[in-house]
Amino acid sequence: MLETLKVTPFGAFHTVIGLIAVFAGITALARYKEISPRFLAGKIYVAATILTCLTGFGIFHHGGFGKGHVLGIITLVVLGIAFTAGSTRLFGRASRYVETVSYSMTFFFHMIPTVNETATRFPLGSPLATSLEAPGLQAAAGALFIAFLVGAFLQVRRLHHNAGLSQPESHPA
């Protein structure tokens, strides 16, 4: 099957690690409404995401250094921002928001190659898309971005609501 899909063993390992990250991200979002290393699913997500990015730097399926490699670099930078926001007060009162939205953004980044690679490989013999520039893939990326924006909005609203519940009420004098 690997020959049919033209995937090297290293590429297969990269794909498995990426799928672990995606499933851990889905689990975290479904259970906790966010991806956070405070939870086991979030820890698995972060570790698998880092490994996916690092192994992705050794894959040149579509030629040399390309968009996927740039996305890996951006993902690592955003993971660094999320970690910093979650473990310091660098962003002040916005730290929790920056952390949550940043981890969600990395999940959005995962979904782009997941959809692209799936659509250009399956079904076998007659893939849904013949190239990464196919209009359907562009539309899918747009839909994923809208889903990310809606999800981020809902997460920020939830955090804001929860922050309001945990602060003491102020009474006019």
C-alpha positions as CSV (number, residue, x, y, z in Angstrom):
1,M,0.0,0.0,0.0
2,L,2.9,2.4,0.7
3,E,4.1,2.0,-2.9
4,T,0.6,2.8,-4.2
5,L,0.4,6.0,-2.1
6,K,4.1,6.8,-2.7
7,V,4.8,7.3,1.0
8,T,8.2,6.5,2.4
9,P,8.5,4.8,5.8
10,F,9.6,8.1,7.2
11,G,6.6,9.8,5.6
12,A,4.4,7.2,7.1
13,F,5.9,7.8,10.6
14,H,5.3,11.6,10.1
15,T,1.7,10.9,9.1
16,V,1.0,8.7,12.1
17,I,2.5,11.3,14.5
18,G,0.4,14.0,12.7
19,L,-2.8,11.9,13.1
20,I,-2.0,11.3,16.8
21,A,-1.8,15.1,17.1
22,V,-5.1,15.6,15.3
23,F,-7.0,13.0,17.3
24,A,-5.5,14.4,20.6
25,G,-6.6,17.9,19.5
26,I,-10.1,16.8,18.7
27,T,-10.3,15.0,22.0
28,A,-9.1,18.1,23.9
29,L,-11.5,20.4,22.1
30,A,-14.4,18.0,22.6
31,R,-13.7,17.4,26.3
32,Y,-12.3,20.7,27.5
33,K,-13.4,23.2,24.8
34,E,-9.7,24.0,24.3
35,I,-6.3,22.5,23.7
36,S,-4.1,23.0,26.8
37,P,-1.1,21.2,28.2
38,R,-2.9,21.2,31.5
39,F,-4.7,18.1,30.3
40,L,-3.2,14.8,29.0
41,A,-4.8,15.2,25.6
42,G,-3.2,18.7,25.3
43,K,0.2,17.3,26.3
44,I,-0.1,14.6,23.7
45,Y,-1.2,17.2,21.2
46,V,1.7,19.5,21.8
47,A,4.3,16.7,21.8
48,A,2.9,15.1,18.6
49,T,2.6,18.5,16.9
50,I,6.3,19.4,17.6
51,L,7.3,15.9,16.3
52,T,5.1,16.4,13.2
53,C,6.7,19.7,12.5
54,L,10.3,18.4,13.0
55,T,9.7,15.3,10.9
56,G,8.0,17.4,8.3
57,F,11.3,19.3,7.7
58,G,12.7,16.1,6.3
59,I,9.9,15.5,3.8
60,F,10.1,17.0,0.3
61,H,7.1,15.3,-1.4
62,H,6.2,18.3,-3.5
63,G,9.8,19.4,-4.4
64,G,12.3,21.3,-2.2
65,F,11.7,23.5,0.7
66,G,8.1,24.6,0.3
67,K,4.8,25.9,1.9
68,G,4.6,22.9,4.2
69,H,8.0,23.6,5.7
70,V,7.0,27.3,6.2
71,L,3.8,26.1,7.9
72,G,5.9,23.9,10.2
73,I,8.0,26.9,11.2
74,I,5.0,29.1,11.8
75,T,3.4,26.3,13.8
76,L,6.4,26.0,16.0
77,V,6.5,29.8,16.5
78,V,2.8,29.8,17.5
79,L,3.3,26.9,19.8
80,G,6.1,28.9,21.5
81,I,3.8,31.9,21.8
82,A,1.1,29.6,23.3
83,F,3.5,28.1,25.8
84,T,4.9,31.5,26.8
85,A,1.4,32.9,27.3
86,G,0.4,29.9,29.4
87,S,3.5,29.9,31.6
88,T,4.3,33.6,32.0
89,R,2.4,36.8,32.4
90,L,4.1,38.3,29.3
91,F,0.7,39.1,27.8
92,G,-0.8,40.4,31.0
93,R,-4.5,39.8,31.4
94,A,-4.7,38.6,27.8
95,S,-2.3,35.6,28.5
96,R,-5.0,33.0,28.9
97,Y,-6.7,34.2,25.7
98,V,-3.5,34.3,23.7
99,E,-2.6,30.8,24.9
100,T,-6.0,29.3,24.0
101,V,-6.4,30.9,20.6
102,S,-2.7,30.1,19.7
103,Y,-3.1,26.4,20.5
104,S,-6.4,26.4,18.4
105,M,-4.5,28.2,15.6
106,T,-2.0,25.4,15.5
107,F,-4.8,22.9,15.2
108,F,-6.1,24.9,12.2
109,F,-2.6,24.7,10.8
110,H,-2.7,20.8,11.2
111,M,-5.9,20.6,9.3
112,I,-4.6,22.3,6.1
113,P,-2.1,19.5,5.2
114,T,-4.4,16.9,6.6
115,V,-7.1,17.9,4.1
116,N,-4.6,18.6,1.3
117,E,-2.8,15.3,1.6
118,T,-6.0,13.3,2.0
119,A,-7.7,15.0,-1.0
120,T,-4.7,14.5,-3.3
121,R,-4.3,10.8,-2.4
122,F,-7.8,9.4,-1.9
123,P,-9.7,7.7,-3.2
124,L,-6.9,5.6,-4.6
125,G,-6.6,5.9,-8.4
126,S,-9.0,8.9,-8.6
127,P,-8.1,11.4,-5.8
128,L,-10.6,14.2,-5.0
129,A,-8.0,16.8,-6.1
130,T,-5.2,16.6,-8.6
131,S,-3.0,19.3,-7.2
132,L,-2.6,21.4,-4.1
133,E,-3.8,24.4,-6.1
134,A,-7.2,22.8,-6.9
135,P,-10.1,25.2,-6.3
136,G,-11.8,22.7,-4.0
137,L,-8.8,22.7,-1.7
138,Q,-8.7,26.5,-1.7
139,A,-12.4,26.5,-0.7
140,A,-11.7,23.9,2.0
141,A,-8.9,26.0,3.4
142,G,-11.3,29.0,3.5
143,A,-13.9,26.9,5.3
144,L,-11.3,25.6,7.8
145,F,-10.3,29.2,8.5
146,I,-13.9,30.3,9.1
147,A,-14.3,27.3,11.5
148,F,-11.1,28.4,13.3
149,L,-12.5,32.0,13.6
150,V,-15.8,30.8,15.0
151,G,-14.1,28.4,17.4
152,A,-11.7,31.0,18.6
153,F,-14.6,33.5,19.1
154,L,-16.5,30.9,21.2
155,Q,-13.3,30.1,23.2
156,V,-12.7,33.7,23.9
157,R,-16.3,34.2,24.9
158,R,-16.2,31.2,27.2
159,L,-13.0,32.4,28.8
160,H,-14.4,35.9,29.3
161,H,-17.6,34.5,30.8
162,N,-15.6,32.2,33.1
163,A,-13.3,35.0,34.2
164,G,-16.4,37.1,35.1
165,L,-17.7,34.3,37.2
166,S,-14.5,34.0,39.2
167,Q,-14.1,37.6,40.0
168,P,-15.8,39.2,43.0
169,E,-18.8,41.3,42.2
170,S,-18.3,45.0,42.4
171,H,-21.0,46.9,44.3
172,P,-21.5,50.6,43.8
173,A,-20.7,52.7,46.8
